[in-house]
Amino acid sequence: MTSTRPLRYGIIDGFECERAREMGIGVINLDGGVRSSIPGITISNVYVHNTGFGAYQVLGPVAGTDPGGYPNQVVIRDDSWSPNGGSIIYSTIRWVGGHNCLQIHGDTGAKLLLGNTVGPGCPHSGGIDTKGAGTSVQPVVIQQNNITCGCSANPSLCAPRQSGLYNENTNNPEEGQTIINNRVTDCPVGAQSWSGQGGSFMCKYAGGCNVAQTFSGNVFQSNTAAPGSNAGLIFGGFDSTNSHLTATVDSTNQINPSLKVFGGNITIH
């Protein structure tokens, strides 16, 4: 769905989108100088399938392609990295091409990612990507999403280090996320998170781009036969020290086969 008109305090509800060449449904601010220009957006109860590169010309199961660029299939994106209060709820995205299936990008005031069914057929990340979403004072809630990559049935759907839940923070000084009762299965990696190192190309803030996450009641089931370094949950990535990431993982989480930690302040109990 494409429109050049500004969308503010709107609800996109109940649409089915198929055979769109590049993207499915999204609200995007590409102007990094205009802050909070897409406030109050909720995308709910949409069904997006067979959209994006390599997937839009057929209906049904397909392995789409990621030719580069940033065409996400269901997305709220603010390139000014400012608070908008966006939510994506109760939606289904599968059998797509392009970048990510479901994405919140740069909305530091993002509210809720709830009850979404994502995959199989997400060529870049395995499912949900949250870049810079939420703050430590008002964390975005990521809850009761069901994500599957489909590695077992079709290994071509999975790439090394592909994650069901993926988070990186390169431009939010204080990112915060509460991750509750999600289920990720049949992906190379269940979930992965990393922070941006201060004063580098990964973060313009001298104090770093900090990440604070809490995990409770999640199931992260990695496919150990998938390519790459597999784990149920990984902290660390491009910033190998991970010095700006704090996470709490309680005993209600099911993490299989393992949790891998590369630096950071990770509390497991």
Wavefront OBJ file of the C-alpha trace (Angstrom):
o trace
v 0.000 0.000 0.000
v 1.501 3.331 -1.063
v 0.450 6.910 -0.344
v 2.437 10.137 -0.168
v -0.075 11.813 2.147
v 0.953 12.159 5.823
v -0.697 9.612 8.096
v -1.207 10.574 11.727
v -3.156 8.809 14.471
v -4.470 6.219 12.058
v -5.473 2.567 12.238
v -4.793 0.263 9.296
v -7.025 -2.725 9.993
v -8.246 -5.830 8.244
v -6.472 -5.631 4.887
v -5.116 -8.534 2.882
v -2.149 -7.649 0.688
v -0.662 -9.981 -1.922
v 1.459 -9.751 -5.067
v 2.922 -6.324 -4.287
v 6.302 -6.191 -6.004
v 8.438 -4.565 -3.293
v 6.543 -4.004 -0.025
v 3.299 -4.907 1.675
v 1.895 -2.406 4.203
v 3.901 0.330 5.888
v 3.977 3.839 7.298
v 7.367 5.448 6.735
v 9.034 8.788 7.439
v 12.178 8.991 5.317
v 13.063 12.536 6.429
v 15.517 12.288 9.276
v 15.051 15.981 10.044
v 11.299 15.817 10.677
v 10.698 14.335 14.112
v 7.635 12.403 15.273
v 5.841 12.953 11.971
v 3.912 9.641 11.983
v 2.413 9.568 15.497
v -0.205 7.155 16.741
v -0.103 4.511 13.996
v -1.558 1.038 14.609
v -1.411 -1.743 12.030
v -3.770 -4.553 13.034
v -5.347 -7.714 11.662
v -3.609 -7.529 8.283
v -2.629 -10.544 6.214
v 0.402 -9.975 4.016
v 1.699 -12.815 1.862
v 3.421 -13.380 -1.458
v 4.787 -9.860 -1.601
v 8.294 -8.624 -2.282
v 11.105 -9.763 -4.527
v 11.006 -13.378 -5.591
v 7.616 -13.957 -3.946
v 5.079 -11.627 -5.556
v 4.570 -13.532 -8.781
v 3.096 -16.651 -7.167
v 0.614 -17.577 -4.469
v 1.381 -20.071 -1.743
v 4.675 -21.261 -0.234
v 7.722 -19.660 -1.850
v 11.281 -18.735 -0.923
v 11.531 -15.011 -1.659
v 14.794 -13.154 -2.176
v 16.561 -10.255 -0.501
v 18.276 -8.208 -3.226
v 19.437 -5.537 -0.793
v 17.834 -2.269 0.178
v 15.227 -1.972 2.900
v 11.816 -3.106 1.623
v 10.125 -4.490 4.758
v 6.732 -6.109 4.293
v 4.851 -4.751 7.329
v 6.643 -1.768 8.824
v 6.482 1.400 10.887
v 9.695 3.297 10.196
v 10.870 6.728 11.331
v 14.272 7.787 10.053
v 14.300 10.709 12.522
v 14.507 8.176 15.392
v 11.877 9.875 17.537
v 8.785 8.807 19.534
v 5.622 8.016 17.589
v 3.796 5.373 19.636
v 3.390 2.835 16.839
v 1.935 -0.675 17.284
v 1.597 -3.749 15.077
v -0.877 -6.309 16.405
v -2.680 -9.532 15.458
v -1.303 -9.657 11.927
v 0.032 -12.489 9.752
v 3.023 -12.187 7.412
v 4.491 -15.110 5.468
v 5.984 -16.187 2.125
v 7.553 -12.846 1.250
v 10.715 -11.384 -0.247
v 12.671 -8.230 0.464
v 14.185 -7.428 3.854
v 12.172 -8.218 7.012
v 8.697 -9.649 7.449
v 7.706 -7.308 10.299
v 9.682 -4.258 11.392
v 9.564 -1.378 13.844
v 12.443 0.977 13.016
v 13.422 4.182 14.790
v 10.181 4.635 16.739
v 11.623 5.312 20.165
v 8.090 5.546 21.546
v 6.846 2.287 20.021
v 4.150 0.691 22.191
v 3.209 -2.843 21.279
v 3.990 -5.807 19.032
v 1.296 -8.282 20.056
v -0.158 -11.531 18.786
v 1.449 -11.541 15.346
v 2.069 -14.706 13.320
v 5.251 -14.354 11.313
v 6.748 -16.817 8.832
v 7.682 -19.074 7.346
v 9.232 -17.427 4.328
v 11.129 -14.379 5.641
v 14.364 -14.172 3.640
v 16.468 -11.734 5.675
v 15.720 -11.993 9.359
v 13.554 -14.834 10.500
v 10.638 -12.698 11.566
v 10.459 -9.531 13.700
v 13.107 -6.801 13.640
v 13.069 -3.988 16.222
v 15.692 -1.324 15.597
v 15.779 1.374 18.253
v 12.234 0.651 19.439
v 11.180 1.814 22.904
v 13.061 3.487 25.733
v 14.253 2.353 29.148
v 11.532 4.524 30.727
v 8.761 3.344 28.379
v 9.791 -0.006 26.892
v 8.089 -1.404 23.829
v 6.194 -4.584 24.724
v 6.834 -7.550 22.409
v 4.300 -10.159 23.460
v 2.673 -13.419 22.346
v 4.069 -13.421 18.827
v 4.457 -16.756 17.035
v 7.429 -16.938 14.667
v 8.704 -19.799 12.563
v 11.396 -19.783 9.893
v 10.558 -23.117 8.286
v 14.129 -24.426 8.094
v 13.150 -28.071 8.466
v 10.767 -28.200 5.514
v 12.877 -25.981 3.256
v 16.522 -25.234 4.220
v 16.684 -22.538 1.524
v 14.422 -20.397 3.721
v 17.169 -20.031 6.331
v 20.477 -18.187 6.307
v 23.309 -18.259 8.894
v 22.485 -16.354 12.103
v 18.929 -15.688 10.926
v 16.892 -14.815 14.026
v 13.215 -15.052 14.832
v 13.470 -11.923 16.988
v 16.252 -9.539 16.028
v 17.231 -6.264 17.656
v 20.073 -3.857 17.028
v 20.396 -0.332 18.341
v 22.566 2.127 16.467
v 20.806 5.461 17.039
v 18.738 5.444 20.251
v 20.649 6.480 23.382
v 18.348 4.465 25.681
v 16.433 1.608 24.053
v 14.100 -0.502 26.202
v 12.143 -3.672 25.399
v 9.960 -6.069 27.392
v 9.770 -9.457 25.657
v 7.040 -11.748 27.024
v 5.517 -15.112 26.065
v 6.739 -15.232 22.468
v 7.322 -18.489 20.641
v 10.122 -18.843 18.068
v 10.667 -22.218 16.413
v 12.624 -23.741 13.537
v 14.970 -20.749 13.063
v 18.797 -20.833 13.092
v 18.677 -18.449 16.082
v 15.700 -17.881 18.360
v 16.509 -14.270 19.268
v 19.513 -11.981 18.957
v 20.272 -8.531 20.328
v 23.213 -6.156 20.248
v 24.082 -2.597 21.198
v 25.946 0.111 19.319
v 29.392 1.122 20.512
v 29.615 4.816 21.453
v 31.587 7.129 19.194
v 31.742 4.694 16.297
v 29.872 4.231 13.039
v 27.424 2.066 15.005
v 26.373 4.876 17.361
v 26.840 8.626 17.169
v 26.341 9.135 20.912
v 29.524 9.229 22.979
v 27.770 7.321 25.757
v 26.758 4.552 23.403
v 23.395 3.305 22.173
v 22.231 1.438 25.233
v 19.846 -1.510 25.225
v 17.805 -2.697 28.226
v 15.730 -5.859 27.746
v 13.767 -8.240 29.937
v 12.789 -11.752 28.800
v 10.033 -13.780 30.459
v 7.996 -16.819 29.431
v 9.452 -17.107 25.927
v 10.189 -20.244 23.922
v 13.299 -19.956 21.724
v 13.769 -23.228 19.853
v 16.712 -23.102 17.462
v 17.048 -25.496 14.532
v 20.473 -26.988 15.211
v 20.738 -28.368 11.664
v 20.346 -24.909 10.101
v 23.434 -23.154 8.721
v 25.636 -20.952 10.851
v 26.134 -20.464 14.574
v 22.908 -21.679 16.128
v 21.541 -20.794 19.535
v 18.259 -20.233 21.274
v 19.307 -16.731 22.339
v 22.360 -14.644 21.458
v 23.530 -11.401 23.055
v 26.203 -9.787 20.942
v 26.937 -9.267 17.299
v 28.719 -6.522 15.439
v 29.748 -4.804 18.689
v 31.651 -7.776 20.094
v 32.091 -6.204 23.534
v 28.344 -5.604 23.800
v 29.213 -3.191 26.590
v 26.026 -1.156 26.230
v 23.550 -4.029 26.581
v 21.772 -4.986 29.794
v 19.346 -7.897 29.829
v 17.467 -9.972 32.377
v 16.492 -13.532 31.423
v 14.395 -15.327 34.023
v 13.836 -19.050 34.540
v 10.438 -19.072 32.790
v 12.156 -18.878 29.396
v 12.787 -22.079 27.416
v 16.018 -21.676 25.454
v 17.231 -24.522 23.277
v 19.926 -25.517 22.557
v 21.816 -22.772 24.356
v 22.243 -19.157 25.324
v 25.365 -17.421 24.006
v 26.657 -14.231 25.568
v 29.355 -12.029 24.036
v 29.926 -9.365 26.689
v 27.225 -7.127 28.121
v 25.574 -7.161 31.535
v 23.348 -10.230 31.307
v 21.460 -11.490 34.365
v 20.117 -15.030 34.216
v 17.957 -16.358 37.029
l 1 2 3 4 5 6 7 8 9 10 11 12 13 14 15 16 17 18 19 20 21 22 23 24 25 26 27 28 29 30 31 32 33 34 35 36 37 38 39 40 41 42 43 44 45 46 47 48 49 50 51 52 53 54 55 56 57 58 59 60 61 62 63 64 65 66 67 68 69 70 71 72 73 74 75 76 77 78 79 80 81 82 83 84 85 86 87 88 89 90 91 92 93 94 95 96 97 98 99 100 101 102 103 104 105 106 107 108 109 110 111 112 113 114 115 116 117 118 119 120 121 122 123 124 125 126 127 128 129 130 131 132 133 134 135 136 137 138 139 140 141 142 143 144 145 146 147 148 149 150 151 152 153 154 155 156 157 158 159 160 161 162 163 164 165 166 167 168 169 170 171 172 173 174 175 176 177 178 179 180 181 182 183 184 185 186 187 188 189 190 191 192 193 194 195 196 197 198 199 200 201 202 203 204 205 206 207 208 209 210 211 212 213 214 215 216 217 218 219 220 221 222 223 224 225 226 227 228 229 230 231 232 233 234 235 236 237 238 239 240 241 242 243 244 245 246 247 248 249 250 251 252 253 254 255 256 257 258 259 260 261 262 263 264 265 266 267 268 269
